[in-house]
Amino acid sequence: MPAVMADPLTLPRLPLLPQGDTDWRRVAKVVTAQRHLEGEGFQVRRPFPGVDLALADPFLLLDHMGAVEYGPGEAKGTPWHPHRGFETVTYIIDGAFQHRDTTGGGGLISDGATQWMTAASGIQHIEQPPPELVDKGGLFHGVQLWVNLPRAQKWVPPRYQDIEARDVKLLAADDGSSLVRVIAGSLAGHDGPGVTYTPINYLHATVAPGARLALPWPRDFNALVYVLSGRGTVGVEEVGLDEGRLAVFAGSHHKGTGDGLVVRAADSQPLASANGWEILVLGGLPIREPVARYGPFVMNTRDEIVQAFEDFQAGRMGTVPAEKVPHRSDADESLA
């Protein structure tokens, strides 16, 4: 169960969007997340990249970590590795992760908190489970999202945001049945705490069994729904969507773009989702610039990717603390 819960009846409510009067966004495609091994060997489910990049723009990657009950000694993280040209957003739903970067940012993120690292001109960081999770095991569930930066912001200085669980804006569905957490962006005039260079919305909703959730949505934003757990339907077409699947709605340049999103939780949910259907709702203003990406770098041209490798090898992406300097072979592996 997500760490951040509240009684929706006590929260501000989203506006009522009448079924017949709203221009609903249409579903363009559904994608099943593929399984990958990352870092030191932990498994993720990745719905994109894999879809048409234009449909996900400005998002680059989504990794769903868990939910998993680790035994003693099983929890793993990543070694020190570089990034340039985008932002990594790590949201921990249950459990904990430790983050450090070469600007001095970082700390423990746990139980509903988010760490937002803007790599931009270049940074190195490390993400590890805390010692107590490694020693004793326990529940871990989180998501990492990569958000692209426009050309003009790819060279700004790196920065770090520590967003505590208590900072997230909590809202209720129009009927008071479901809970929406606004991590970044704005929903019906309610702003999330995340500060972004690229205009986006990043929401986590718990939709009560059998309930309908309607969200006002900017026409110039794209829209995606990813299922963390449980089952339901998306769009007025009521397209089925289960755990590990992503719905991509029609973009701002496609027929079927509207100003509302509608989803509905199934009446019956798996035991692990007894409180409701757990979904991420993502959207943003497409950047529509050329994308050149390789490993941990996302730029606009191949020459900029070559420059990123050269800058990393020359030590121009921050200095790893002496006691944690990796062997060159470890650094090379992190570029894969």
ROMAR-609517 format. One record per residue (C-alpha): residue in one letter; x, y, z. Coordinates in steps of 0.05 Angstrom, whole numbers. Example, Ala and Ser with C-alpha at 12.3 -4.5 7.8 and 13.67 -1.06 7.14 Angstrom:
2
+--------+--------+--------+--------+
! residu !     c1 !     c2 !     c3 !
+--------+--------+--------+--------+
!      A !    246 !    -90 !    156 !
!      S !    273 !    -21 !    143 !
+--------+--------+--------+--------+
This chain:
336
+--------+--------+--------+--------+
! residu !     c1 !     c2 !     c3 !
+--------+--------+--------+--------+
!      M !      0 !      0 !      0 !
!      P !     28 !     69 !    -17 !
!      A !     58 !    105 !     42 !
!      V !     21 !    170 !     28 !
!      M !    -52 !    159 !     42 !
!      A !   -109 !    205 !     65 !
!      D !   -184 !    206 !     72 !
!      P !   -207 !    236 !      5 !
!      L !   -269 !    264 !     39 !
!      T !   -224 !    313 !     77 !
!      L !   -188 !    339 !     16 !
!      P !   -201 !    393 !    -38 !
!      R !   -241 !    363 !    -95 !
!      L !   -228 !    364 !   -169 !
!      P !   -283 !    397 !   -211 !
!      L !   -340 !    356 !   -239 !
!      L !   -329 !    343 !   -313 !
!      P !   -396 !    324 !   -343 !
!      Q !   -394 !    263 !   -388 !
!      G !   -432 !    295 !   -445 !
!      D !   -400 !    365 !   -442 !
!      T !   -326 !    347 !   -439 !
!      D !   -281 !    337 !   -499 !
!      W !   -248 !    272 !   -476 !
!      R !   -178 !    252 !   -497 !
!      R !   -177 !    187 !   -539 !
!      V !   -131 !    128 !   -529 !
!      A !    -79 !    121 !   -584 !
!      K !    -44 !     56 !   -563 !
!      V !    -29 !     10 !   -505 !
!      V !     41 !    -16 !   -489 !
!      T !     63 !    -73 !   -444 !
!      A !    126 !    -57 !   -403 !
!      Q !    187 !   -100 !   -418 !
!      R !    231 !   -127 !   -362 !
!      H !    304 !   -105 !   -357 !
!      L !    362 !   -111 !   -308 !
!      E !    392 !    -46 !   -285 !
!      G !    449 !    -23 !   -240 !
!      E !    479 !    -79 !   -199 !
!      G !    425 !   -127 !   -222 !
!      F !    356 !   -104 !   -199 !
!      Q !    297 !   -116 !   -244 !
!      V !    254 !    -60 !   -273 !
!      R !    193 !    -59 !   -318 !
!      R !    201 !     -7 !   -374 !
!      P !    142 !     14 !   -417 !
!      F !    184 !     66 !   -454 !
!      P !    228 !     79 !   -491 !
!      G !    195 !     32 !   -539 !
!      V !    134 !     72 !   -559 !
!      D !    140 !    125 !   -613 !
!      L !    184 !    178 !   -580 !
!      A !    139 !    234 !   -605 !
!      L !     81 !    205 !   -565 !
!      A !    121 !    206 !   -500 !
!      D !    157 !    272 !   -511 !
!      P !    181 !    305 !   -465 !
!      F !    191 !    239 !   -427 !
!      L !    249 !    194 !   -445 !
!      L !    244 !    133 !   -399 !
!      L !    200 !    103 !   -345 !
!      D !    227 !     48 !   -299 !
!      H !    179 !     13 !   -251 !
!      M !    219 !    -18 !   -194 !
!      G !    180 !    -70 !   -155 !
!      A !    136 !    -78 !   -117 !
!      V !    183 !   -130 !    -88 !
!      E !    194 !   -160 !    -19 !
!      Y !    270 !   -166 !    -13 !
!      G !    302 !   -219 !     30 !
!      P !    365 !   -204 !     70 !
!      G !    422 !   -186 !     24 !
!      E !    379 !   -182 !    -39 !
!      A !    369 !   -107 !    -47 !
!      K !    414 !    -74 !    -99 !
!      G !    426 !     -5 !   -128 !
!      T !    472 !     28 !   -180 !
!      P !    546 !     46 !   -180 !
!      W !    569 !    118 !   -192 !
!      H !    550 !    138 !   -263 !
!      P !    544 !    203 !   -303 !
!      H !    485 !    238 !   -336 !
!      R !    477 !    299 !   -381 !
!      G !    420 !    333 !   -417 !
!      F !    358 !    313 !   -377 !
!      E !    327 !    303 !   -308 !
!      T !    319 !    239 !   -267 !
!      V !    258 !    237 !   -221 !
!      T !    257 !    180 !   -171 !
!      Y !    192 !    170 !   -132 !
!      I !    193 !    119 !    -76 !
!      I !    123 !     93 !    -62 !
!      D !    144 !     43 !     -7 !
!      G !    212 !     30 !     23 !
!      A !    275 !     73 !     16 !
!      F !    333 !     92 !    -30 !
!      Q !    396 !    132 !    -16 !
!      H !    421 !    182 !    -67 !
!      R !    487 !    221 !    -72 !
!      D !    513 !    264 !   -128 !
!      T !    575 !    303 !   -144 !
!      T !    543 !    370 !   -128 !
!      G !    532 !    348 !    -55 !
!      G !    458 !    336 !    -65 !
!      G !    423 !    275 !    -40 !
!      G !    400 !    238 !     22 !
!      L !    350 !    184 !     40 !
!      I !    285 !    184 !      1 !
!      S !    230 !    139 !     29 !
!      D !    156 !    125 !     35 !
!      G !    125 !    175 !    -14 !
!      A !    185 !    221 !    -24 !
!      T !    216 !    242 !    -90 !
!      Q !    287 !    261 !   -109 !
!      W !    290 !    305 !   -170 !
!      M !    360 !    310 !   -201 !
!      T !    371 !    358 !   -259 !
!      A !    434 !    331 !   -292 !
!      A !    434 !    385 !   -346 !
!      S !    506 !    403 !   -362 !
!      G !    533 !    341 !   -327 !
!      I !    535 !    305 !   -261 !
!      Q !    551 !    238 !   -230 !
!      H !    508 !    203 !   -178 !
!      I !    497 !    138 !   -142 !
!      E !    432 !    105 !   -118 !
!      Q !    434 !     51 !    -65 !
!      P !    386 !     17 !    -17 !
!      P !    400 !     37 !     55 !
!      P !    441 !    -12 !     97 !
!      E !    382 !    -34 !    139 !
!      L !    343 !    -54 !     76 !
!      V !    403 !    -93 !     51 !
!      D !    414 !   -127 !    118 !
!      K !    343 !   -144 !    136 !
!      G !    305 !   -141 !     71 !
!      G !    235 !   -111 !     64 !
!      L !    185 !    -80 !     16 !
!      F !    210 !    -36 !    -40 !
!      H !    169 !     -1 !    -94 !
!      G !    188 !     59 !   -135 !
!      V !    190 !     92 !   -203 !
!      Q !    244 !    130 !   -240 !
!      L !    223 !    178 !   -296 !
!      W !    271 !    213 !   -344 !
!      V !    248 !    282 !   -367 !
!      N !    281 !    313 !   -427 !
!      L !    308 !    385 !   -426 !
!      P !    300 !    433 !   -484 !
!      R !    365 !    452 !   -520 !
!      A !    369 !    518 !   -482 !
!      Q !    368 !    483 !   -414 !
!      K !    414 !    425 !   -428 !
!      W !    474 !    467 !   -407 !
!      V !    447 !    498 !   -343 !
!      P !    482 !    480 !   -277 !
!      P !    458 !    415 !   -244 !
!      R !    409 !    420 !   -186 !
!      Y !    375 !    374 !   -136 !
!      Q !    305 !    377 !   -105 !
!      D !    287 !    336 !    -44 !
!      I !    210 !    331 !    -44 !
!      E !    185 !    301 !     21 !
!      A !    121 !    260 !     24 !
!      R !     87 !    315 !     64 !
!      D !    102 !    366 !      8 !
!      V !     59 !    330 !    -44 !
!      K !     -8 !    363 !    -59 !
!      L !    -66 !    317 !    -43 !
!      L !   -133 !    322 !    -79 !
!      A !   -197 !    282 !    -82 !
!      A !   -239 !    261 !   -142 !
!      D !   -302 !    302 !   -155 !
!      D !   -344 !    251 !   -117 !
!      G !   -294 !    244 !    -60 !
!      S !   -280 !    171 !    -76 !
!      S !   -208 !    172 !   -100 !
!      L !   -141 !    203 !    -80 !
!      V !    -95 !    241 !   -127 !
!      R !    -24 !    261 !   -108 !
!      V !      5 !    319 !   -149 !
!      I !     81 !    312 !   -149 !
!      A !     94 !    364 !   -204 !
!      G !     53 !    408 !   -249 !
!      S !    -16 !    436 !   -238 !
!      L !    -84 !    403 !   -235 !
!      A !   -146 !    446 !   -233 !
!      G !   -106 !    503 !   -203 !
!      H !    -71 !    460 !   -150 !
!      D !      4 !    460 !   -157 !
!      G !     52 !    404 !   -140 !
!      P !    119 !    418 !   -106 !
!      G !    166 !    396 !   -163 !
!      V !    200 !    453 !   -200 !
!      T !    209 !    437 !   -273 !
!      Y !    244 !    467 !   -334 !
!      T !    197 !    429 !   -380 !
!      P !    123 !    440 !   -366 !
!      I !     95 !    372 !   -343 !
!      N !     43 !    340 !   -298 !
!      Y !     64 !    282 !   -255 !
!      L !      8 !    249 !   -214 !
!      H !     -2 !    186 !   -173 !
!      A !    -75 !    166 !   -164 !
!      T !   -109 !    113 !   -122 !
!      V !   -176 !    102 !   -156 !
!      A !   -226 !     68 !   -110 !
!      P !   -254 !      1 !   -135 !
!      G !   -310 !     15 !   -184 !
!      A !   -298 !     90 !   -183 !
!      R !   -291 !    138 !   -241 !
!      L !   -236 !    191 !   -240 !
!      A !   -240 !    250 !   -288 !
!      L !   -182 !    298 !   -295 !
!      P !   -180 !    366 !   -331 !
!      W !   -121 !    364 !   -378 !
!      P !    -84 !    417 !   -419 !
!      R !    -97 !    409 !   -493 !
!      D !    -25 !    423 !   -511 !
!      F !      2 !    368 !   -464 !
!      N !      8 !    296 !   -484 !
!      A !    -21 !    244 !   -435 !
!      L !      0 !    175 !   -411 !
!      V !    -29 !    129 !   -357 !
!      Y !     15 !     73 !   -328 !
!      V !    -12 !     20 !   -280 !
!      L !     28 !      7 !   -217 !
!      S !    -20 !    -45 !   -191 !
!      G !    -92 !    -67 !   -200 !
!      R !   -137 !    -61 !   -261 !
!      G !   -185 !    -14 !   -294 !
!      T !   -203 !     21 !   -360 !
!      V !   -179 !     85 !   -393 !
!      G !   -214 !    133 !   -439 !
!      V !   -287 !    137 !   -459 !
!      E !   -273 !     76 !   -501 !
!      E !   -260 !     38 !   -435 !
!      V !   -196 !      5 !   -458 !
!      G !   -173 !    -47 !   -406 !
!      L !   -108 !    -31 !   -370 !
!      D !    -74 !    -78 !   -320 !
!      E !    -10 !    -75 !   -279 !
!      G !     52 !    -61 !   -321 !
!      R !     15 !    -32 !   -380 !
!      L !     17 !     39 !   -408 !
!      A !    -39 !     76 !   -445 !
!      V !    -16 !    131 !   -492 !
!      F !    -70 !    182 !   -508 !
!      A !    -75 !    221 !   -573 !
!      G !    -25 !    277 !   -574 !
!      S !    -36 !    351 !   -587 !
!      H !    -24 !    342 !   -662 !
!      H !    -71 !    282 !   -670 !
!      K !   -146 !    277 !   -679 !
!      G !   -177 !    258 !   -612 !
!      T !   -142 !    310 !   -569 !
!      G !   -188 !    337 !   -515 !
!      D !   -186 !    374 !   -450 !
!      G !   -205 !    317 !   -404 !
!      L !   -179 !    248 !   -384 !
!      V !   -225 !    195 !   -355 !
!      V !   -206 !    128 !   -323 !
!      R !   -246 !     77 !   -283 !
!      A !   -223 !     25 !   -233 !
!      A !   -251 !    -45 !   -239 !
!      D !   -302 !    -65 !   -186 !
!      S !   -258 !   -123 !   -164 !
!      Q !   -184 !   -111 !   -150 !
!      P !   -127 !   -159 !   -133 !
!      L !   -112 !   -168 !    -59 !
!      A !    -49 !   -125 !    -65 !
!      S !    -92 !    -68 !    -92 !
!      A !   -149 !    -73 !    -42 !
!      N !   -149 !      2 !    -31 !
!      G !   -157 !     15 !   -106 !
!      W !   -125 !     18 !   -174 !
!      E !    -56 !     50 !   -169 !
!      I !    -37 !     91 !   -231 !
!      L !     12 !    144 !   -253 !
!      V !    -16 !    199 !   -298 !
!      L !     37 !    236 !   -337 !
!      G !     35 !    291 !   -388 !
!      G !     77 !    348 !   -414 !
!      L !     88 !    400 !   -467 !
!      P !    125 !    365 !   -524 !
!      I !    194 !    395 !   -538 !
!      R !    196 !    372 !   -611 !
!      E !    271 !    378 !   -619 !
!      P !    320 !    327 !   -647 !
!      V !    340 !    274 !   -596 !
!      A !    409 !    240 !   -595 !
!      R !    416 !    191 !   -538 !
!      Y !    467 !    140 !   -517 !
!      G !    470 !    108 !   -449 !
!      P !    468 !    162 !   -395 !
!      F !    470 !    222 !   -443 !
!      V !    412 !    254 !   -481 !
!      M !    429 !    312 !   -526 !
!      N !    407 !    341 !   -593 !
!      T !    464 !    317 !   -639 !
!      R !    514 !    260 !   -644 !
!      D !    572 !    309 !   -636 !
!      E !    543 !    330 !   -569 !
!      I !    541 !    257 !   -547 !
!      V !    615 !    249 !   -567 !
!      Q !    630 !    313 !   -528 !
!      A !    593 !    285 !   -467 !
!      F !    637 !    223 !   -467 !
!      E !    699 !    265 !   -474 !
!      D !    678 !    311 !   -417 !
!      F !    662 !    253 !   -372 !
!      Q !    729 !    219 !   -386 !
!      A !    765 !    285 !   -373 !
!      G !    731 !    293 !   -305 !
!      R !    687 !    351 !   -324 !
!      M !    623 !    321 !   -294 !
!      G !    640 !    327 !   -221 !
!      T !    688 !    291 !   -176 !
!      V !    668 !    226 !   -141 !
!      P !    689 !    226 !    -67 !
!      A !    757 !    192 !    -62 !
!      E !    733 !    133 !    -20 !
!      K !    681 !    117 !    -74 !
!      V !    722 !    126 !   -138 !
!      P !    703 !     68 !   -184 !
!      H !    754 !     29 !   -225 !
!      R !    755 !     52 !   -297 !
!      S !    721 !    -13 !   -318 !
!      D !    662 !      3 !   -271 !
!      A !    655 !     73 !   -302 !
!      D !    657 !     44 !   -372 !
!      E !    603 !     -7 !   -354 !
!      S !    558 !     49 !   -329 !
!      L !    557 !     78 !   -399 !
!      A !    526 !     16 !   -428 !
+--------+--------+--------+--------+
